[in-house]
Amino acid sequence: MSEIHDLHDIINRGRIQAIGNEILTPELAAKIGATFGTYMGSQGIAVIAREYSNNNRMLKRAFIGGLMSAGVDILNLHSAPVPVLQFSIRRFGASAGVYFSSVSTGKMQNQIRFYDASGIEFNITKLESMNEYFKKSNINRVKPLNVGAITDIPHTHDIYRKAIPQMFEIKLFKQRDMHVVCDCSYGPGSIVLPGILTSMKVDVIAINAYENDQKSVEMYPNLQSIKNVVNIVKASQVDLGVVLDTDGSRALFIDEMGRIITFEELMMFFMKYDPIISNAVDQPIITTETASKIIAQFAAEGERHTLYKTRNFPGEISREIRERRGIFGGADTMKFYFPNYGPFSDGVYTTLKILEILARENIPLSALVRSFPRTIHSYKSVGTTFEKLTSFKESLRKLIQTHRENSSRLESKNLPAENLKVADLEIDYQDIMVGMKLIIRDLGWVALCTSMHTNAVELESEGLNAKKSEELIQIAEEFIQPII
């Protein structure tokens, strides 16, 4: 590929993203680093961290060189989960943070994420502002004596491990003999979660809790790793199963029966059983535009909470929580926001919050969520082979990308969405860890999840009514035919 002169070419879904060492090269990373340093202003301080893998290590080191050339000092976290980076930005009073990670829906893809002084991820507006410097090559290189310095902060993980438990009723954990299965997905979440749980007297079965560079080119968590946790939970009679995403910002949660708890169930679970949220009458709750309408109905019961919806783009929920003084937030990508802790999602904090509620209620998770209302959904199971199932998420992402490149846009047609062919519909997606959520403009959404028990893709839709939900199922089934 020719040299990149405009970051817009590699900005995807609100983040810089491209194939590592082919498009996102060390030279490009260094230039982006110098551009970000110029955007920050000299004498700033940035916390830098990464996921495991040599690609992330390479790009991070090149980026740091560019950033230092603009006079910015570096606090180097080495490998760390995203929440530890965000925690460190606030604790050390840094001006910004940068995180290097792999992309959960695309092999060999790397991302660069930027965070402000509050630990909130840059939105597209800030990225575009930084891009103006990049396009004009308007880079401020400081004099040799003013080049930024690098300082390691190796004990930050220890500080985080000691600080997070203090936000919970530790006595509750010690009074109940709790057991957890935790899959760290070969990510740096393994540095903090098992140790924190052990310190709180929770018995932990930790798997994939180490760095394995041979696995770094694969996507984790994947179908097999999630299935493994489900099976271990059922066999071990534990209270909770946890599957961390590789960056540690989110997780899948599995009840003691081996069933994956849905996003909607977790939202209602926190609204009902977390006293900070349930007692905050008429306080705003923030969620994404594609969240199920059952959440709004549940929040409105007894006029307890006001629900606001926003786009599911980097930093949007955090900013809405801050602007509206929200008491709680959640994205259907399995991210949950507790403002009393911080304006960002943390898989470790969410895990401890669930365990604290289980300890307080002394009732299994499956029983606590059983009574929650259900919305009008249509459902269908579509059979396929195990080989196609294991690569389903990546295949679906590529299919959507091809569809968006080839299809005519709705704005060019004076037809309502229901009168268009599938090839002409505007389709987007969200990664929901256990599958993907197809978002079909003006019609609704369809969740496509890989089955834990059979070789099938499970389709569940929400439209304006039951008939529209059935139509969405038909559209989704036709759309995925090439890959199943």
Long-range contacts (C-beta under 8 A, 24 or more apart in sequence): 4-28, 5-135, 6-131, 6-134, 6-135, 7-32, 7-127, 7-130, 7-131, 7-134, 7-135, 8-128, 8-131, 11-124, 11-127, 11-131, 13-313, 13-314, 14-123, 14-124, 14-127, 14-313, 14-314, 14-315, 15-111, 15-112, 15-113, 15-127, 15-314, 16-111, 16-112, 16-113, 16-127, 17-103, 17-109, 17-110, 17-111, 17-112, 18-109, 18-110, 19-108, 19-109, 19-110, 20-55, 20-56, 20-58, 20-59, 20-108, 20-109, 20-110, 21-55, 21-58, 22-108, 24-59, 24-110, 24-112, 26-58, 26-59, 26-61, 26-62, 27-62, 29-59, 29-60, 29-62, 29-63, 29-66, 29-112, 30-62, 30-63, 30-65, 30-66, 31-66, 31-134, 31-139, 32-63, 32-66, 32-112, 32-134, 33-62, 33-63, 33-64, 33-65, 33-66, 33-67, 33-68, 33-69, 33-70, 34-66, 34-67, 34-69, 34-70, 34-139, 34-141, 35-66, 35-130, 35-133, 35-134, 35-139, 36-63, 36-66, 36-67, 36-70, 36-72, 36-96, 36-98, 36-114, 36-130, 37-66, 37-67, 37-68, 37-69, 37-70, 37-71, 37-72, 37-140, 37-148, 38-70, 38-133, 38-138, 38-139, 38-140, 39-129, 39-130, 39-133, 40-70, 40-72, 40-95, 40-96, 42-70, 42-71, 42-72, 42-140, 42-142, 42-146, 43-71, 43-72, 43-73, 44-71, 44-72, 44-73, 44-95, 44-96, 45-72, 45-73, 45-74, 45-75, 45-92, 45-93, 45-94, 45-95, 45-96, 46-72, 46-73, 46-74, 46-75, 46-94, 46-95, 46-96, 46-97, 46-98, 47-75, 47-77, 47-85, 47-88, 47-89, 47-92, 47-94, 47-96, 47-97, 47-98, 47-153, 48-74, 48-75, 48-76, 48-77, 48-97, 48-98, 48-99, 48-100, 49-77, 49-78, 49-79, 49-80, 49-82, 49-84, 49-85, 49-88, 49-97, 49-98, 49-99, 49-100, 50-78, 50-79, 50-80, 50-99, 50-100, 50-101, 51-79, 51-100, 51-101, 51-102, 51-187, 51-188, 51-246, 51-247, 52-79, 52-186, 52-187, 52-188, 52-211, 52-212, 52-213, 52-216, 52-246, 53-102, 53-213, 53-216, 53-217, 54-213, 54-216, 55-102, 55-108, 55-110, 55-216, 56-100, 56-101, 56-102, 56-110, 59-100, 59-110, 59-112, 60-100, 63-98, 63-100, 63-112, 64-150, 67-98, 67-148, 68-147, 68-148, 68-149, 68-150, 69-141, 69-142, 69-147, 69-148, 70-139, 70-140, 70-141, 70-142, 70-148, 71-140, 71-142, 71-146, 71-147, 71-148, 72-148, 73-148, 73-149, 73-150, 73-151, 74-148, 74-149, 74-150, 74-151, 75-151, 75-153, 76-150, 76-151, 76-152, 76-153, 77-153, 77-156, 78-152, 78-154, 79-188, 79-191, 79-211, 80-156, 80-157, 80-188, 80-191, 81-187, 81-188, 81-189, 81-191, 81-192, 81-247, 81-248, 81-249, 81-347, 81-348, 82-113, 82-247, 82-248, 82-249, 82-344, 83-248, 83-249, 83-342, 83-344, 83-345, 83-346, 83-347, 83-348, 83-349, 84-156, 84-157, 84-160, 84-188, 84-191, 84-192, 84-248, 85-115, 85-119, 86-115, 86-119, 86-342, 86-344, 86-346, 87-119, 87-156, 87-160, 87-163, 87-342, 88-153, 88-156, 88-160, 89-115, 89-117, 89-118, 89-119, 90-117, 90-118, 90-119, 90-342, 91-156, 91-159, 92-153, 93-117, 99-247, 101-246, 101-247, 102-216, 102-219, 102-246, 104-219, 104-245, 104-246, 104-431, 104-433, 105-219, 105-393, 105-394, 105-397, 105-431, 105-436, 106-219, 106-394, 106-397, 107-217, 107-218, 107-219, 107-394, 108-217, 113-314, 118-318, 118-322, 118-343, 119-342, 119-343, 119-344, 120-315, 120-318, 120-319, 120-322, 120-343, 120-344, 121-314, 121-315, 121-318, 121-344, 122-314, 122-315, 123-313, 123-314, 123-315, 123-316, 123-319, 124-313, 124-314, 157-191, 157-192, 160-192, 161-192, 161-195, 161-196, 161-199, 164-192, 164-196, 164-348, 164-349, 164-352, 165-196, 165-199, 165-200, 165-352, 167-340, 167-341, 167-349, 167-352, 168-200, 168-352, 168-353, 168-356, 169-356, 169-359, 169-360, 170-200, 172-356, 172-359, 172-360, 173-200, 173-201, 173-202, 173-355, 173-356, 173-359, 174-200, 174-201, 175-359, 176-358, 176-359, 176-362, 177-203, 178-202, 178-203, 178-239, 178-240, 178-355, 178-358, 178-359, 179-203, 179-204, 179-205, 179-236, 179-237, 179-238, 179-239, 180-204, 180-205, 180-238, 180-239, 180-240, 180-241, 180-242, 180-351, 180-355, 181-205, 181-207, 181-229, 181-232, 181-233, 181-236, 181-238, 181-240, 181-241, 181-242, 181-254, 182-206, 182-207, 182-209, 182-241, 182-242, 182-244, 182-351, 183-207, 183-208, 183-221, 183-225, 183-226, 183-228, 183-229, 183-241, 183-242, 183-243, 183-244, 184-208, 184-209, 184-244, 185-220, 185-221, 185-225, 185-243, 185-244, 185-245, 185-246, 186-210, 186-211, 186-212, 186-215, 186-216, 186-220, 186-246, 187-220, 187-244, 187-245, 187-246, 187-247, 187-248, 188-248, 189-244, 189-245, 189-246, 189-247, 189-248, 189-347, 189-348, 192-248, 192-348, 193-242, 193-244, 193-248, 193-347, 193-348, 193-351, 196-348, 196-352, 197-351, 200-352, 202-355, 205-232, 205-236, 205-238, 207-232, 219-393, 219-394, 220-246, 221-245, 221-246, 221-252, 221-433, 222-390, 223-389, 223-390, 223-392, 223-450, 224-390, 226-252, 226-260, 226-433, 226-434, 226-452, 227-452, 229-254, 230-254, 230-258, 230-260, 230-452, 231-258, 233-258, 234-258, 239-355, 239-358, 239-364, 239-365, 240-351, 240-354, 240-355, 240-358, 240-365, 242-347, 242-351, 243-433, 244-347, 245-334, 245-347, 245-433, 248-346, 248-347, 248-348, 249-335, 249-344, 249-345, 249-346, 249-347, 250-333, 250-334, 250-335, 250-336, 250-345, 250-347, 250-350, 250-433, 251-334, 251-347, 251-350, 251-351, 252-334, 252-433, 252-434, 253-350, 253-351, 253-354, 253-365, 255-364, 255-365, 255-366, 255-369, 256-364, 256-365, 256-366, 257-364, 257-366, 258-452, 259-366, 260-434, 260-452, 261-365, 261-369, 263-291, 263-292, 263-330, 263-332, 263-334, 263-432, 264-291, 264-292, 264-294, 264-295, 264-372, 264-375, 265-369, 265-372, 266-330, 266-334, 266-336, 266-354, 267-291, 267-295, 267-298, 267-330, 267-336, 268-294, 268-295, 268-298, 268-369, 268-372, 268-373, 269-354, 269-357, 269-368, 269-369, 269-372, 270-328, 270-330, 270-336, 270-353, 270-357, 271-298, 271-299, 271-304, 271-305, 271-328, 273-357, 273-360, 273-361, 273-368, 274-328, 274-353, 274-357, 276-327, 276-338, 276-340, 277-305, 277-327, 277-328, 278-304, 280-305, 280-327, 281-305, 282-306, 283-325, 283-326, 283-327, 283-328, 284-308, 284-321, 284-324, 284-325, 284-326, 284-327, 285-326, 285-327, 285-328, 285-329, 285-330, 286-310, 286-317, 286-320, 286-321, 286-324, 286-326, 286-328, 286-329, 286-330, 286-337, 287-317, 287-329, 287-330, 287-331, 287-332, 288-312, 288-317, 288-330, 288-331, 288-332, 288-333, 288-430, 290-332, 290-430, 290-437, 290-439, 290-445, 291-330, 291-331, 291-332, 292-332, 292-375, 292-462, 293-375, 293-462, 294-373, 294-374, 294-375, 295-330, 297-373, 297-375, 298-372, 298-373, 312-430, 318-343, 318-344, 332-430, 332-432, 332-437, 333-430, 333-431, 333-432, 333-433, 334-432, 334-433, 375-462, 376-462, 376-465, 376-466, 376-469, 377-460, 377-461, 377-462, 377-469, 378-460, 378-461, 378-463, 378-466, 378-469, 378-470, 378-472, 378-473, 379-458, 379-459, 379-460, 379-461, 379-473, 380-458, 380-459, 380-473, 380-477, 381-451, 381-454, 381-456, 381-457, 381-458, 381-459, 382-456, 382-457, 382-458, 382-459, 382-477, 382-480, 382-484, 383-454, 383-455, 383-456, 383-484, 384-455, 384-456, 384-457, 384-484, 385-455, 386-455, 388-483, 388-484, 389-450, 389-451, 389-455, 389-456, 389-457, 392-435, 392-448, 392-450, 392-457, 392-483, 392-484, 393-431, 393-435, 393-436, 393-450, 395-483, 396-429, 396-436, 396-448, 396-480, 396-483, 397-429, 397-436, 399-479, 399-480, 399-482, 399-483, 400-427, 400-428, 400-429, 400-438, 403-427, 403-479, 410-441, 410-442, 416-442, 417-441, 417-442, 417-443, 418-442, 418-443, 418-471, 422-475, 422-478, 422-479, 425-475, 427-479, 438-476, 438-479, 440-472, 440-475, 443-468, 443-471, 443-472, 443-475, 444-468, 444-469, 444-472, 445-472, 446-472, 446-473, 446-475, 446-476, 448-476, 448-480, 457-484
